[in-house]
Amino acid sequence: MTACTSRCRTFPPIHVQTQSEKLDEIALCRRSPRLGAALPVECRIADLSPDRYCDQVSGVQSIERAFALLRALSLGPVGITDLADRTNLPKSTVARLLSALEAETAVIQQEVGGDYELGPGLSDLTGANAAGFSLIAAARPFLVDLATRNGESSGLDVLSDGWVEFVDEVTGEQDVQVRNWTGEFAPAHSVPGGVAILAYSPESVVKTVLETPLDKLTANTITDVDELRQRLVQARSAGYIWGFEEFAPGINSVAAPVFDETGVVAALRVHGPMFRFPDPNRAHDIGLEVAEAAEALSQQLQAYTATVDQ
């Protein structure tokens, strides 16, 4: 059941290769004759020998591991041992990858034998998108924690021209899950993420959103301006806001605002099917969990900016 609007964007499903599939692929390369027809299709298309194909697989694995290190470092400075624990990689592998990343200034070491942190080389690459990159990377661990604790999907939302964009999501562990809306848009008034962000936005932004025609996506979508303004007050008072089947039938969601040094920049959310989410006895507790995660992320973003500005 999807409340997709004209701004929604959908993407074809992408198969993410599992570690098991990669190992099977490498094993097949090693068993295949150097010029035999049994080579994987990728080998034949690229006219690669098994050794060269396996080198390519190994290269992809190194890139994946390097990005795992960068994501871990996005949380703040950390040493090799802790990085190895966080990424589940051997210390020798972590040390080798850090050396390569340091040579490209993607990471820097604070002092000999000290912790590592993200370096200026990443800023050179991301340019104007550095803030968005940092936000998504920094939010990811909090999304994982919220999804793990509640068994439901969690997500990161940002406001764009009166619309909420679902920029990232972590799927929960329940057997029945709501579809992933990452990359799509929703009217800000129809989702808790939008309400949470608007609650702390400048009046000019709020006025622009509320003065445009407000679509009623479901029977529960609030379109009355006075009622929506009251919702903004509730979000500021509680620190979080619930939405019950306001965006799509059968879907409930809760969100809380995220701030950097400039003000509100995003919202964290948890959503799930109405038949199990939320547990009526835990609605307030879940809201507080989301608000606490959003506050912790906000502190991290502000601390990171203060460090960069020094």
C-alpha positions as a Markdown table, in Angstrom:
| # | Residue | x | y | z |
|---|---|---|---|---|
| 1 | Met | 0.0 | 0.0 | 0.0 |
| 2 | Thr | 1.9 | 3.0 | -1.3 |
| 3 | Ala | 1.0 | 6.7 | -1.1 |
| 4 | Cys | 3.3 | 7.7 | -4.0 |
| 5 | Thr | 3.0 | 11.2 | -5.3 |
| 6 | Ser | 4.2 | 12.9 | -8.4 |
| 7 | Arg | 7.5 | 13.6 | -6.8 |
| 8 | Cys | 8.1 | 9.9 | -5.9 |
| 9 | Arg | 11.0 | 8.3 | -7.5 |
| 10 | Thr | 11.4 | 4.5 | -7.9 |
| 11 | Phe | 14.5 | 2.5 | -8.7 |
| 12 | Pro | 14.8 | -1.0 | -10.1 |
| 13 | Pro | 15.8 | -3.6 | -7.5 |
| 14 | Ile | 19.5 | -4.1 | -7.2 |
| 15 | His | 21.1 | -7.4 | -6.3 |
| 16 | Val | 23.7 | -7.0 | -3.6 |
| 17 | Gln | 26.1 | -9.8 | -3.8 |
| 18 | Thr | 26.6 | -11.7 | -0.5 |
| 19 | Gln | 29.9 | -12.7 | 1.0 |
| 20 | Ser | 29.1 | -16.3 | 0.3 |
| 21 | Glu | 28.4 | -15.6 | -3.4 |
| 22 | Lys | 31.8 | -13.8 | -3.6 |
| 23 | Leu | 33.6 | -16.7 | -2.1 |
| 24 | Asp | 31.8 | -19.1 | -4.4 |
| 25 | Glu | 32.8 | -16.9 | -7.3 |
| 26 | Ile | 36.5 | -16.9 | -6.3 |
| 27 | Ala | 36.5 | -20.6 | -5.8 |
| 28 | Leu | 35.0 | -21.1 | -9.3 |
| 29 | Cys | 37.8 | -18.9 | -10.8 |
| 30 | Arg | 40.4 | -21.0 | -9.1 |
| 31 | Arg | 38.9 | -24.3 | -10.4 |
| 32 | Ser | 38.4 | -23.0 | -14.0 |
| 33 | Pro | 40.9 | -23.7 | -16.7 |
| 34 | Arg | 42.8 | -20.6 | -17.7 |
| 35 | Leu | 41.2 | -20.4 | -21.1 |
| 36 | Gly | 38.2 | -22.7 | -20.6 |
| 37 | Ala | 34.6 | -22.1 | -21.4 |
| 38 | Ala | 33.7 | -22.8 | -17.7 |
| 39 | Leu | 34.9 | -19.3 | -16.7 |
| 40 | Pro | 32.3 | -17.0 | -15.2 |
| 41 | Val | 30.6 | -14.8 | -17.7 |
| 42 | Glu | 32.4 | -11.8 | -16.3 |
| 43 | Cys | 35.7 | -13.4 | -17.0 |
| 44 | Arg | 34.8 | -14.2 | -20.6 |
| 45 | Ile | 33.3 | -10.8 | -21.4 |
| 46 | Ala | 36.4 | -9.0 | -20.1 |
| 47 | Asp | 38.7 | -11.7 | -21.6 |
| 48 | Leu | 40.2 | -12.1 | -18.2 |
| 49 | Ser | 42.2 | -15.1 | -16.9 |
| 50 | Pro | 40.9 | -16.6 | -13.6 |
| 51 | Asp | 43.8 | -15.0 | -11.7 |
| 52 | Arg | 43.0 | -11.5 | -13.0 |
| 53 | Tyr | 39.3 | -12.1 | -12.4 |
| 54 | Cys | 40.1 | -13.1 | -8.8 |
| 55 | Asp | 42.2 | -10.0 | -8.5 |
| 56 | Gln | 39.2 | -7.9 | -9.4 |
| 57 | Val | 37.0 | -9.6 | -6.8 |
| 58 | Ser | 39.8 | -9.0 | -4.2 |
| 59 | Gly | 39.9 | -5.4 | -5.3 |
| 60 | Val | 36.2 | -4.9 | -4.8 |
| 61 | Gln | 36.5 | -6.5 | -1.4 |
| 62 | Ser | 39.2 | -4.0 | -0.4 |
| 63 | Ile | 37.0 | -1.1 | -1.5 |
| 64 | Glu | 34.1 | -2.4 | 0.6 |
| 65 | Arg | 36.4 | -2.8 | 3.6 |
| 66 | Ala | 37.9 | 0.6 | 3.1 |
| 67 | Phe | 34.4 | 2.1 | 3.1 |
| 68 | Ala | 33.5 | 0.1 | 6.3 |
| 69 | Leu | 36.5 | 1.8 | 8.0 |
| 70 | Leu | 35.4 | 5.3 | 6.8 |
| 71 | Arg | 31.9 | 4.7 | 8.1 |
| 72 | Ala | 33.3 | 3.7 | 11.5 |
| 73 | Leu | 35.6 | 6.8 | 11.5 |
| 74 | Ser | 32.6 | 9.0 | 10.7 |
| 75 | Leu | 31.6 | 8.5 | 14.3 |
| 76 | Gly | 34.8 | 10.1 | 15.6 |
| 77 | Pro | 38.5 | 9.3 | 16.2 |
| 78 | Val | 39.3 | 5.7 | 17.0 |
| 79 | Gly | 42.3 | 3.4 | 17.2 |
| 80 | Ile | 43.2 | 0.3 | 15.2 |
| 81 | Thr | 42.0 | -2.2 | 17.7 |
| 82 | Asp | 38.6 | -0.6 | 18.1 |
| 83 | Leu | 38.3 | -0.2 | 14.3 |
| 84 | Ala | 39.0 | -3.9 | 13.9 |
| 85 | Asp | 36.3 | -4.7 | 16.4 |
| 86 | Arg | 33.7 | -2.4 | 14.9 |
| 87 | Thr | 34.3 | -3.6 | 11.3 |
| 88 | Asn | 35.0 | -7.3 | 12.2 |
| 89 | Leu | 38.2 | -7.2 | 10.2 |
| 90 | Pro | 41.7 | -8.5 | 11.2 |
| 91 | Lys | 44.0 | -5.8 | 12.7 |
| 92 | Ser | 46.5 | -6.4 | 10.0 |
| 93 | Thr | 43.9 | -5.7 | 7.3 |
| 94 | Val | 42.8 | -2.6 | 9.1 |
| 95 | Ala | 46.4 | -1.3 | 9.4 |
| 96 | Arg | 47.1 | -2.0 | 5.7 |
| 97 | Leu | 43.9 | -0.2 | 4.6 |
| 98 | Leu | 44.5 | 2.8 | 6.9 |
| 99 | Ser | 48.0 | 3.2 | 5.5 |
| 100 | Ala | 46.6 | 3.4 | 2.0 |
| 101 | Leu | 43.8 | 5.8 | 3.0 |
| 102 | Glu | 46.3 | 7.9 | 4.9 |
| 103 | Ala | 48.5 | 8.2 | 1.8 |
| 104 | Glu | 45.5 | 9.8 | 0.1 |
| 105 | Thr | 44.7 | 12.0 | 3.1 |
| 106 | Ala | 41.3 | 10.3 | 3.4 |
| 107 | Val | 42.2 | 9.6 | 7.0 |
| 108 | Ile | 44.8 | 11.1 | 9.3 |
| 109 | Gln | 46.5 | 9.8 | 12.5 |
| 110 | Gln | 46.4 | 12.3 | 15.4 |
| 111 | Glu | 49.9 | 11.2 | 16.6 |
| 112 | Val | 52.2 | 8.3 | 16.2 |
| 113 | Gly | 50.4 | 5.3 | 17.8 |
| 114 | Gly | 47.3 | 7.4 | 18.3 |
| 115 | Asp | 43.7 | 7.3 | 17.0 |
| 116 | Tyr | 42.7 | 7.8 | 13.4 |
| 117 | Glu | 40.1 | 10.3 | 12.1 |
| 118 | Leu | 38.6 | 11.3 | 8.7 |
| 119 | Gly | 41.0 | 13.5 | 6.7 |
| 120 | Pro | 40.8 | 16.5 | 4.4 |
| 121 | Gly | 41.0 | 14.3 | 1.3 |
| 122 | Leu | 37.3 | 13.4 | 1.7 |
| 123 | Ser | 36.3 | 17.1 | 1.8 |
| 124 | Asp | 38.1 | 17.6 | -1.5 |
| 125 | Leu | 36.1 | 14.9 | -3.1 |
| 126 | Thr | 32.7 | 15.7 | -1.6 |
| 127 | Gly | 32.9 | 19.5 | -2.0 |
| 128 | Ala | 29.5 | 21.0 | -1.6 |
| 129 | Asn | 28.0 | 17.7 | -0.7 |
| 130 | Ala | 30.2 | 17.2 | 2.3 |
| 131 | Ala | 27.4 | 18.1 | 4.8 |
| 132 | Gly | 25.0 | 15.6 | 3.3 |
| 133 | Phe | 27.7 | 12.9 | 3.2 |
| 134 | Ser | 28.5 | 13.5 | 6.8 |
| 135 | Leu | 24.8 | 13.4 | 7.9 |
| 136 | Ile | 24.0 | 10.1 | 6.2 |
| 137 | Ala | 27.2 | 8.5 | 7.4 |
| 138 | Ala | 26.8 | 9.8 | 11.0 |
| 139 | Ala | 23.1 | 8.8 | 11.1 |
| 140 | Arg | 23.6 | 5.2 | 10.0 |
| 141 | Pro | 24.7 | 3.7 | 13.3 |
| 142 | Phe | 21.7 | 5.3 | 15.1 |
| 143 | Leu | 19.3 | 3.9 | 12.4 |
| 144 | Val | 20.8 | 0.4 | 12.9 |
| 145 | Asp | 20.4 | 0.7 | 16.7 |
| 146 | Leu | 16.8 | 1.9 | 16.4 |
| 147 | Ala | 15.9 | -0.9 | 13.9 |
| 148 | Thr | 17.5 | -3.5 | 16.2 |
| 149 | Arg | 15.8 | -2.4 | 19.3 |
| 150 | Asn | 12.3 | -2.1 | 17.8 |
| 151 | Gly | 12.4 | -4.8 | 15.1 |
| 152 | Glu | 11.0 | -2.2 | 12.7 |
| 153 | Ser | 12.5 | -0.2 | 9.9 |
| 154 | Ser | 14.2 | 3.1 | 10.7 |
| 155 | Gly | 15.0 | 6.0 | 8.4 |
| 156 | Leu | 16.5 | 9.4 | 7.9 |
| 157 | Asp | 14.4 | 12.2 | 6.4 |
| 158 | Val | 15.3 | 15.7 | 5.1 |
| 159 | Leu | 13.1 | 18.6 | 4.0 |
| 160 | Ser | 13.4 | 19.9 | 0.4 |
| 161 | Asp | 11.1 | 22.6 | -1.0 |
| 162 | Gly | 8.2 | 21.6 | 1.2 |
| 163 | Trp | 8.7 | 17.9 | 0.6 |
| 164 | Val | 10.3 | 15.2 | 2.8 |
| 165 | Glu | 12.9 | 13.1 | 1.0 |
| 166 | Phe | 13.6 | 9.6 | 2.5 |
| 167 | Val | 17.3 | 9.6 | 2.2 |
| 168 | Asp | 18.3 | 6.4 | 4.0 |
| 169 | Glu | 16.7 | 3.4 | 5.7 |
| 170 | Val | 17.6 | 0.3 | 7.7 |
| 171 | Thr | 15.2 | -2.6 | 7.5 |
| 172 | Gly | 14.0 | -4.2 | 10.7 |
| 173 | Glu | 14.1 | -7.8 | 11.7 |
| 174 | Gln | 10.4 | -8.6 | 11.6 |
| 175 | Asp | 9.2 | -11.2 | 9.0 |
| 176 | Val | 6.6 | -8.8 | 7.5 |
| 177 | Gln | 8.1 | -5.4 | 6.6 |
| 178 | Val | 6.9 | -2.2 | 5.1 |
| 179 | Arg | 8.4 | -1.4 | 1.7 |
| 180 | Asn | 11.6 | 0.8 | 1.5 |
| 181 | Trp | 10.8 | 4.4 | 0.4 |
| 182 | Thr | 14.5 | 5.5 | 0.1 |
| 183 | Gly | 14.9 | 8.0 | -2.6 |
| 184 | Glu | 11.2 | 9.0 | -2.8 |
| 185 | Phe | 9.3 | 12.0 | -1.6 |
| 186 | Ala | 6.3 | 12.8 | 0.6 |
| 187 | Pro | 4.4 | 16.0 | 1.4 |
| 188 | Ala | 5.9 | 17.4 | 4.6 |
| 189 | His | 2.6 | 17.6 | 6.4 |
| 190 | Ser | 1.8 | 14.0 | 5.8 |
| 191 | Val | 4.7 | 12.3 | 7.6 |
| 192 | Pro | 6.1 | 12.7 | 11.1 |
| 193 | Gly | 9.5 | 13.4 | 9.8 |
| 194 | Gly | 8.2 | 16.5 | 8.0 |
| 195 | Val | 6.2 | 17.6 | 11.0 |
| 196 | Ala | 9.3 | 17.2 | 13.3 |
| 197 | Ile | 11.4 | 19.3 | 11.0 |
| 198 | Leu | 8.8 | 22.0 | 10.5 |
| 199 | Ala | 8.4 | 22.3 | 14.2 |
| 200 | Tyr | 11.8 | 23.8 | 14.4 |
| 201 | Ser | 12.0 | 25.5 | 11.0 |
| 202 | Pro | 11.8 | 29.3 | 10.4 |
| 203 | Glu | 8.3 | 30.6 | 10.2 |
| 204 | Ser | 8.9 | 31.5 | 6.6 |
| 205 | Val | 9.4 | 27.9 | 5.8 |
| 206 | Val | 6.4 | 26.7 | 7.8 |
| 207 | Lys | 4.2 | 29.4 | 6.2 |
| 208 | Thr | 5.3 | 28.4 | 2.7 |
| 209 | Val | 4.4 | 24.7 | 3.3 |
| 210 | Leu | 1.1 | 25.4 | 5.0 |
| 211 | Glu | -0.1 | 27.9 | 2.4 |
| 212 | Thr | 0.3 | 25.4 | -0.5 |
| 213 | Pro | -2.5 | 23.0 | -1.3 |
| 214 | Leu | -2.3 | 20.2 | 1.3 |
| 215 | Asp | -3.0 | 16.8 | -0.3 |
| 216 | Lys | -5.1 | 14.4 | 1.7 |
| 217 | Leu | -3.3 | 11.1 | 1.1 |
| 218 | Thr | -5.4 | 9.0 | 3.4 |
| 219 | Ala | -8.5 | 9.4 | 5.6 |
| 220 | Asn | -6.2 | 10.3 | 8.5 |
| 221 | Thr | -4.0 | 12.9 | 6.7 |
| 222 | Ile | -4.3 | 16.2 | 8.5 |
| 223 | Thr | -4.8 | 19.1 | 6.1 |
| 224 | Asp | -6.3 | 21.7 | 8.5 |
| 225 | Val | -3.7 | 24.5 | 9.0 |
| 226 | Asp | -4.7 | 25.2 | 12.6 |
| 227 | Glu | -4.5 | 21.5 | 13.5 |
| 228 | Leu | -1.2 | 21.2 | 11.8 |
| 229 | Arg | 0.2 | 24.1 | 13.7 |
| 230 | Gln | -1.0 | 22.4 | 16.9 |
| 231 | Arg | 0.9 | 19.4 | 15.8 |
| 232 | Leu | 4.1 | 21.5 | 15.6 |
| 233 | Val | 3.6 | 22.6 | 19.2 |
| 234 | Gln | 3.1 | 19.0 | 20.2 |
| 235 | Ala | 6.4 | 18.0 | 18.5 |
| 236 | Arg | 8.3 | 20.7 | 20.3 |
| 237 | Ser | 6.7 | 19.8 | 23.6 |
| 238 | Ala | 7.3 | 16.0 | 23.5 |
| 239 | Gly | 10.5 | 16.0 | 21.4 |
| 240 | Tyr | 8.9 | 13.5 | 19.0 |
| 241 | Ile | 5.7 | 13.2 | 17.0 |
| 242 | Trp | 3.6 | 10.2 | 15.9 |
| 243 | Gly | 1.7 | 9.7 | 12.7 |
| 244 | Phe | -1.0 | 7.1 | 12.5 |
| 245 | Glu | -1.9 | 6.1 | 8.9 |
| 246 | Glu | -1.4 | 9.7 | 7.7 |
| 247 | Phe | 1.0 | 8.9 | 4.8 |
| 248 | Ala | -0.1 | 5.5 | 3.7 |
| 249 | Pro | -3.0 | 3.2 | 5.0 |
| 250 | Gly | -1.8 | 0.7 | 7.5 |
| 251 | Ile | 1.5 | 2.4 | 8.3 |
| 252 | Asn | 2.3 | 4.1 | 11.6 |
| 253 | Ser | 5.5 | 6.2 | 12.2 |
| 254 | Val | 7.3 | 8.3 | 14.8 |
| 255 | Ala | 10.0 | 10.8 | 14.2 |
| 256 | Ala | 12.2 | 13.3 | 16.1 |
| 257 | Pro | 14.3 | 16.3 | 14.8 |
| 258 | Val | 18.1 | 16.3 | 14.2 |
| 259 | Phe | 20.1 | 19.5 | 14.5 |
| 260 | Asp | 23.5 | 20.7 | 13.5 |
| 261 | Glu | 25.1 | 24.1 | 14.4 |
| 262 | Thr | 22.8 | 25.9 | 11.9 |
| 263 | Gly | 19.5 | 24.5 | 13.2 |
| 264 | Val | 17.2 | 21.6 | 12.2 |
| 265 | Val | 18.6 | 19.5 | 9.3 |
| 266 | Ala | 16.7 | 16.2 | 9.3 |
| 267 | Ala | 14.6 | 13.8 | 11.3 |
| 268 | Leu | 15.1 | 10.2 | 12.5 |
| 269 | Arg | 12.1 | 7.9 | 12.2 |
| 270 | Val | 10.8 | 4.4 | 13.0 |
| 271 | His | 7.8 | 3.0 | 11.1 |
| 272 | Gly | 5.9 | -0.2 | 10.9 |
| 273 | Pro | 2.5 | -1.8 | 10.1 |
| 274 | Met | -0.3 | -0.7 | 12.3 |
| 275 | Phe | -1.3 | -4.2 | 13.4 |
| 276 | Arg | 1.8 | -4.4 | 15.5 |
| 277 | Phe | 3.4 | -1.0 | 15.7 |
| 278 | Pro | 3.4 | 0.6 | 18.1 |
| 279 | Asp | 2.7 | -1.6 | 21.1 |
| 280 | Pro | 0.2 | 0.7 | 22.9 |
| 281 | Asn | 2.1 | 0.2 | 26.1 |
| 282 | Arg | 5.4 | 1.3 | 24.5 |
| 283 | Ala | 4.3 | 4.2 | 22.3 |
| 284 | His | 5.8 | 6.9 | 24.6 |
| 285 | Asp | 8.9 | 4.8 | 25.2 |
| 286 | Ile | 9.5 | 4.3 | 21.5 |
| 287 | Gly | 9.1 | 8.0 | 21.0 |
| 288 | Leu | 11.6 | 8.8 | 23.6 |
| 289 | Glu | 14.1 | 6.3 | 22.1 |
| 290 | Val | 13.8 | 8.1 | 18.7 |
| 291 | Ala | 14.2 | 11.5 | 20.4 |
| 292 | Glu | 17.2 | 10.3 | 22.4 |
| 293 | Ala | 18.9 | 8.9 | 19.2 |
| 294 | Ala | 18.2 | 12.2 | 17.4 |
| 295 | Glu | 19.7 | 14.2 | 20.2 |
| 296 | Ala | 22.8 | 12.0 | 20.3 |
| 297 | Leu | 23.2 | 12.4 | 16.5 |
| 298 | Ser | 22.7 | 16.2 | 16.9 |
| 299 | Gln | 25.4 | 16.4 | 19.4 |
| 300 | Gln | 27.7 | 14.4 | 17.2 |
| 301 | Leu | 27.1 | 16.6 | 14.2 |
| 302 | Gln | 27.7 | 19.8 | 16.2 |
| 303 | Ala | 30.8 | 18.4 | 17.8 |
| 304 | Tyr | 32.1 | 17.4 | 14.3 |
| 305 | Thr | 31.5 | 20.9 | 12.9 |
| 306 | Ala | 33.2 | 22.5 | 15.9 |
| 307 | Thr | 36.3 | 20.3 | 15.4 |
| 308 | Val | 36.4 | 21.2 | 11.6 |
| 309 | Asp | 36.1 | 24.9 | 12.3 |
| 310 | Gln | 39.0 | 24.9 | 14.7 |
